[in-house]
């Protein structure tokens, strides 16, 4: 048994954190603030995921600047190298112990890493997610890339084949096309960006085409094969698409298999660790899960929000929960696309008869934007979709309004700056009012009251 071979330690840690990404570090900061004795396990080099994210952001921003200025962008776009600083150093200076190894459970209250055991009072799983790699015939015989590898290529790729149609794939396709690369986006599902308002996806699809992206939607890949110096995808229906590089951007799945969750009685689903509203494991009360490894139903979890919930529940014993409103999903395209809550189609499928309001937004460098608000019969938001350069910022405002259960007139009363997209949406939300009295007796009463005025 693995436990018998490990070096045992009598010291019991207050908190053991698995994973040093954004969610894990946010929890570590809260533990240090509370004076807890904490240990963090991270097998990758310090801050690897954060550095990769920073390089991708720099490349995307350079591509957007080039598009807005009309000037061609040079490869590589991330001209400023990401600083090689030790991101964990400030945490270690405050007392966090970092173990540069992967960890797995050997008991409900004990982890093992690098041949040593680490008993704990509480543990937080922040192991993050891993890219989805499809079981496609021929894929193992050809070289392929993950999205985070593109900013580090020494030479510009000639023709990128990007497999996927979610936010990451769309962002990547537009960025590389704006940098002057040939890009073919192959989406196995019927449309790109499923789960977003389709009437907003349509103009974004056109923006991708104008940037130079060739779209192959509803195109399942049957085989991958060599083609000269590159490779080719054979699609269902007989089409064949050739390119120089293949990038897998089919989304991510929680990284659970190395953790040996059954040894600790931790329940899991295909979407991650099964958790309660306070992010505590349903199977082990000593354990919490945060970030993309927690099965909360949210597509794009907010690390800071998760850390705050865990801090209140785990460190301070307070009742805490995520609440009913998930963080908005944002596609960092040009223009950006944000989705909050339900789409109109989802609301109707849930039996709602929603109010729908379309709001033109002030124009930017990419032209005017649009917001689509979906509300219930009481004028409270069920969801919203936004297509505009400022979509993320306005979505954050609406998420706050939804979390406070504000009706349309209350949103209209919020203090927002004049001449902004936020003001346009807030002002328009004032027309989302509660249902009127429709019964005949009530209409007669209201009519009498009106005549008496």
C-alpha angles and dihedrals in degrees: 000000000000093000094060092055094051127091107250124223125202093206114101116210120222091219131009115196122197110204135030101218126114095289094045093048092048090055091045090055091053091049092051091048089054092050095245123157101242137180125195126201118208121161097187126075114282111289095352095148093045092049091049090050091049093052092050091048091051092051093048093048091050090051091050092049090051092050094048094046095044091234122127115251120231125228123275096039093191092074093160108070118229110257113258093223124142103252092192095053096089090051092049090049088059093051107275112143112217121202111196095214141081117266134209135183121259096170139005089269104028140070131195125212132164092351096309131102124229116197112201142187092210133010132196121204110212098153094139125208140296128223116266111247112196124225093239122159111255097012093113091057098057133059116254137177139219119228094252091061096062099079090056098053111119094211128043113254114242100215123004121206106200116193112205141051107218128105095283093050093047094048091048094047094051093044094053093044091052088052089059100260124137106245133189116187114203114195117186092198123075095258140015117255101021112198094039126102103280094212087061094043090058096065091042089053088055090050089055091052092048089052089056103262116145109214126212106181125179086021115138115197112235100179142000118214143168117268116184108297091344138034142260137220119218109209132205106269095040103279118140122204121193128199145153099241134026119212121191110215102155095132132265137281128209114271099235110132098081092052099070091219096180089065088066097038092248116156120220141183130198086268095055143272111353106241141176124236090277090053092250115143113258091220103041121035092199093063134074130182127210139182124012093338091067117086099227098137091246117127096206111026121200111234094204093053092049091049091051092051093048092046092055095044103035103030102032104025093235127144107258138159141171096250128224098287119081122206113273117264110238129197105199094213130129102287098022122234122212129184125192125182120327128359118225090257092051092048092052091046087055090057097260124138095209132196109238122202125182115201125192111222129211112277123255135181089296094048131259120336133215138216127201116202121195116195138172124244090274092059096252118136119257093176147326139212124201132188110188142100088262095044095121095052094047091046089055090055092049091047089056090049091050093047089055092046092238120177123223097269090050090053090049089055094057115117103247127158118267122253095024134119088246090058092049092053095043093049093048091048088067088078091061098095135162123277117282124236105267103174117108096237093050092048089053092050092049090048092054091048090051092053092049092056 
